[in-house]
């Protein structure tokens, strides 16, 4: 008989309530259909491209002439081919950055790509390329506009809504509309009060399947641009901390503020523990998204820009992927095209290293194992559904998953997912090497699981035990996968 662990969700649950009104309240918070679909994408790309690409700036001031925009080799098919090779699910394009220059054929302003030497609608080009390469298309439309003269008045909200309408109506299905909270002065010296509620209502009508990200209700900014993930990255969070206004307050407001948002502040570490949730009355399901650039800048720069600076490597990007996608977060990786309009060899080499490392992580799946759920009395019931993503719910007296292999073998990675349609429930778990079933050895311990947890270790064994030590009611696991 397998040993009974000191801590189990159906036993002591580490002293936390297993059920009751509060547990029912927080586990009733589940993803919407659009959120659930989006979470499954896991990893997708940003593309920052525009006048800044030509001038070598990060934040343009809206005074640069469209005449400088003349990429002579622009190829959106190449963008998609490069991204597809990395395993990406889609591309979010900066249709307009803070300088106000628009990459589509807009009727709202003359400050657009059609009045540049290039003279073609890049949003349409990318939409067609995404369709060709079976990638999703997303849009980033900066609310801050340093060129538009109405910025800082009620009229600007009308202007911005017209731009959103053009993008939502004319380019097919959009998987994400991405808004940050950058809010500085316009050319008239005024700041804008954004009508996010109006923007969101419009997009819910025109693009009902799109997630509204960051300054929107569907996807939460993780709080930094350095690839940092919390030890416990919760998706069920207090509603007040994910309002558009709160996100805008915490967003980068000046170009020289970039270094300060590369890490998480200490007060941002806990966003979803029971102790925190008990201080609030309303909650929201809000999956975290980590936005990070393959380079130090968001726009492309030549090699001179990076002299004396430590550049990101493919190995670092792979680590960020493991920590985000493997830590209940989504990864939005920015890859900026160069001033010719192509993804350059410098960026491609980084991406190739990143892709190779991730492929190697998963290139030796172990499939010949049995899976059973263990009860407090030591009995086991077969649970093959944990291996085909149909998921399994634990019973009132079940707390552990027993994995058995035909013979001893090297295991280095185990991935777990919860079935989030029943909310995010697991609060603590541990993995044990059960080669000696009478004396299992702990090899890994973690807190949350959520949309995905990568457990990396190295053992030679013929049995593993996943013990759920703390949970908000009965756990609902979606799948377990094992790799050498």
N, C-alpha and C positions, 0 to 999 in steps of 0.2 A: 504494500500500500504506500502511496506517495505521502510525504509528510504534510501536516497542516501548518500553514504559515502563520506567523504571529499576527500579521496585519492582512486583512482581506476586506473587500468592500461589503461582503455580506456578513462579516464578523464584527470587528470593532470599527472598521472604516476610519481608522486613525482618530477616533473620537468624534467624528462629524456625523450629523444626522444622515440617515440613508433615505429617508422619505419625509413626508410632512408638507405643510403648506408652502414653506419657503423653497424647498427642493422642487416641488411641482411648479412653482412660479418661474423659477429660472430655467427649468428644463422645457417649459412651454415655449421658450424663445428659440425658434428654428429658422433656417434660411428660407427666403422666398425661392420660387422656381428659378428666377433669373440668377439669383446668387448661387444656388446649388449647381446650376450648369456652369457658371463662371469658375467656381472653385475647382471644378474638374479640369480646367485648362492649365492650372498650376504655374505655367511659365510662358511669357510672351514678351514682345519687344516694344521699346520706345524708339522713335526716330526723330531726333532734333535736326532740323534742316531749314535753312532760310537765309536771309540777309546776313545774319551773324556768321554763317559758314564762309561767306565771301570776305567779311571784314576782320575775322579773327576775334570777334567779341563773344561774350557769353550773354550779356544783356544789351541789346540795342536801345537807343533812345528815341527811335521813331523819326529821325531826321535824315537817315541814309537814303539816297536816291535808289529807286528800283532799277536804275540803269546799271548798277554794279552786279545785279543778279544775272549771271550768264554761265551756268554750268554747261560745259560743252560735251559731256558724255553721260548725262543723266539717264539712268537705267533702273526703273523701279522693278523690273523683272529680276535684275541682279540682286537688289535688296532682298526680295522675297526668296530667291534661291539660297542666299547666304543664311537668312534667318531660318528657313525650313530645315536646312542641314543641321542646325543646332537643336532641333526638336521643338521649336517655337510653335505656339498655337495661334499667334496673331501679331499684328503691328498697330501701334497707336502713333499716329503722325501729328507733329506740331503744325496743325493747319494755320495757326497764328500764335506767335510768341509775343512777349511783352512789347516789342517794337511796333506791333500792329500790322506788319506786312502779311498779307493773306496769300496762301498757296493755292487758292482755287479761284475760279471765275465768278467773283462775287459782284453783286450789283450795289453793295452797301458802301464801297469806298474805291477810289482810284488807286489806293496804295496796295496793289496786288500783283500777282505774278503775270497777269495778262498784259500789264503795262511795263514789263521788263523785257530785255532782249530775248529771254527764253520763250515767253509768250504762250505757255501751255499750262493747262489745268493739272497740277501735280496730284491733287487729291483724286481726280478721276483716273489718272494714270495708275496710281497705287491701288485704287479700288479694283481696276481691271486686272492688275498683276496679282493681287491677293486672291481674287476669284480663280485665276489660272493655277495658282500654287496651293489652293485649298487652305488659305490662311484667313483669319478673321480680320476685319478692318475696324480700327478704333480712331477716335478723334480727340486731340487736345486743343482746345480753343481757349487761349489765355484770357481771363476776364480783364486783366490789366492791359490797357492799350495806351501806349505813350505817344501815339500819333493822332488818334481820333480827337477832334476838337470838342465833341460833346461829352467826353469822359469827365466825370465829376458832377454830372447832372442826371435828372430823371430820364432825359432823352437818350442817354447812353444805354440804359437798360433796354429801351426800344430797339436801338441799334444792335445791341448784342443778341437780342432775341431774333432779329432778322437774320443775323449771321448763323445762329444755331438752326434756324428753320431751313436755310439753304442747304446746310450740311446734312441735316436729318432727312430732307426730302429728295435729294438729288443723287445720292451715291450708294444706294442699296442699303442692306442691313448693316448697322453699326453695332459692334459688340460692347463697346465701352465709350462713354463720353467722360473725359478726364478733366477735372477742374482743380487747379490749386488755389490757394488763397492769397497769392501775391497781390498786393494792393499799395502801389506807390502813387506818386503824383503824375498827372498827365501833362501835356504840353501847355495847359493853362494853369498849372500849379495846383490843381485840385485833386482830391482823392474821391474815389467812387464808393457809394454804398451799393453793393451788389444785391440784386433781387434773386437770390438762389431759389427761393420757393417758386418763383415764376419760371425760371429756367427749367427746373425739375418737372414742373407740371407740363410744360410744353413737350419735353422729351418723352415723358411717360405716354403722351398722346401719339407722338410721331414715331417713336422707336421703343415700343413697349418691352422689347426683350433686351434692350441695352442696359448694362449696369452703369450707374452714375457714381463715379469714383472720386474719392478724397473729399472734396466739398460737395458730396452727394451721399445719399443714404445707404448705398449698397456695398461699398468697399472702403475700408479705413486705411489712411496713411499710417505706416508703422511708426513714424515719428522721427526718422532720420534718413539720410541718403548715403549711408556708409555700409549698408548690408548687415546692420545689427538687428538681431532678433532676441526677444526676451526668452528667458529660461522657460517661462510659462506664458505662451502667446495665446490668450483667450480670444474667442470669437463672440462670446456673450459678454457684453460690456455695458456699463451704465450709459443710458441714452444721452445725458448731457455732455459727455466728453467727445461725442462724435457728431455734433452739430456742425453745419458749415461755418458758422461764425467762430466756433472754438478752433476748428482746423485752420481757418484763415489767420487767426491770432498767432498760431504757432508756426505758420509757414514763413519761408524766407522772404524778407521784404526788401533786402538790398543785395547787390551783387557781391559785396565783400563779406556776406554772412555765411557763405557756403561752408567754410571750415567748421563753423559752430554747430551744424546739423549733420555731422558725420557720425555721431554717436547718440546714444540714449541718455537722457538726464536721469538721475537717480529717482526722482519723483515720478518718472514715467514707467518704472519697471513693473508695477502691478496695475493692470487694467481690468482684471476679472476674477480675483479670488473671492471666496465667499465673504470674507471679512469686508472687502471693498463693496461688493454688491449689496450687502446689508445696509449700507449707508444711503442707498438710493431706492426710489420707488419704481422707476421705469428702466427697462433694459432694451437693448437692440442686438440683433445678430449682425455682427460687423467684422467680416474676415479682413485680416491685415494684408496689405500689399507693400512690398519693399521695392522702392524705385532706386536704381543704382546705375551708374554709367560704366561702360567698358573702359572708358578713359577717365581722366580726372575731370575733364570738362564735359558739359552736356552737348555742346556743339563741337564740330571738328576743328582742330588746330594743327598747324604744321609742327615739325619736330622742334623748332626753336621755342615754342611755348612750353615744352616739357623739359628743357634743359635745367638740370639741377633739381628736378622733381622726381619723386619715386612713382613710377607708372604702375598701374594695375597689371596683373599677369593673368593668364588663363587659369593657373592654379588657384589664384585668389577668387576669381569668378566662380570656379567650381566649388570652392569652400562656401561661398555665399549661397550658391544653389542648394547645397546640402543642408545649410542652416535654415534656409527659408522654406523651400518646398518640403524639406524634411523636418520642419519645425512649425507646422500649421500656419504657413504664410504663403502668399503668392509672390512670384518674382517678376518684376518689370525691368528688363535689362535694356538700357539705352545703347544703341549702336549708331553713331552719327556718320552719314555719308560725307565724303570730302568735297572740296570746292569744284571738282569736276562732276560731281553728282553720282559717285559710285562709292561703295564700301571699299576702303583702301586695304592694302596688304597688311599694314600694321594692325588694323582691327581684325582682319580675317585670321591672322596668325594667333591672336589672343583667343578668338572664338574657336579655332580648331583645337587648341590645347584644352580649353574648357570642355568642349564637346567630347573629346577623347577621354578625358578623366571621368565624365559622367557615364559614358558608354561602358567604360571599364568597370565602373561601380556595379553595373547591372548586367554584365555580359555573361555571368555564370549562374543563372537561376537554378535553384534546387526545387524539383517538382515531385520527387518520389518520397513524400512524407505524408503521414496521417495526422489528422487534427481532431482533438477531442476537448470538450469543456469539462472541467473537473468540479465536483461538488464538495461541500464541507465534509461529507462522510467518506471522502476518498474515491467515490465512484466516478466513472467517466462515461460521457455520452458522445458518440461520434458527432463531429461538426464539420463535415466537408464543405458546407456553404461558406466557411471562412476563407476558402481558397479560390472562390469564383466570383467574389464581389457581390454576392446576394446577401451576405451578412448574417449575423447570428446575435440574438438577444440572450443575455444571461438570465437564468432563473433566480428565484429569491435566495437560493442556497448555493449558487455557483459563483466562482470567483477567479478561476484560472483556466488557461489554455495549455494543453499538453501536446507538444509536437514530437512525433516519433519518426526517426529515419531508419531505413533498413540496416544500416551499418554506420560505424563512426566515420565522420567526414569533417573537413574544415568548413566552418561557418563564419562569415565575417560581417554579414549584414542581414538585419531583419527589418522589414517595413510593416507598419500597422496603419490602418485607417479606421476611424469611427464612421458609423452611419449617421451623418449629421442631420438627417431628416428627423431624428429623435433628439436633436440638440447635441452640444458638446458636453460630455459627461465625465470622462475619466480625469481624475485629478492627480493620481499617483499610480505608478506601476513599477514592476521590477522584472528582469529576465534572469533565469537561472539555468546553468548547465546541469542537466539531470542525468548525466552519464551514470552516476551513482545515485539511483532514485532515493536511497535512504538518506543521502546527505548532499542535496543540491547546492551548488555554489553560485552566489550572485555574481553576475557578469555585467549587469547594466541596470541603472535605475533612472527613471524619468518622471515627469509630471504630466503635462497634457499630451494628448495624441491628436485629436481633431482631424483635419483633412489629410494629415500624413506625418508620421514620425519615422525618421531613419535612425535605427539603433545600430551603431557600428562597434564591433568588438572582434575578437578572434579566439575561437575555441575549436577543439577537435572532439566531437561528441556525436552521440546517436539520439539525444533527446534534449529538448528545451522546454522550459515552463515559463509562460507569461502570466505573472500574478498581478491581478488588479487589486491594488491596496486601498484605493480611495476613489469613490465615484459618487456622482449626484444621481442616486437611484441606480437601477440596473443598467450596466454598460450595454451598448449596442455597437459591436465591432462589424466593420464592413468587409475587411479582408486582411490577411496576413501573407506576406511573401518573404521567401528566404533566398539568400544568395551566398555562394562560396566567397 
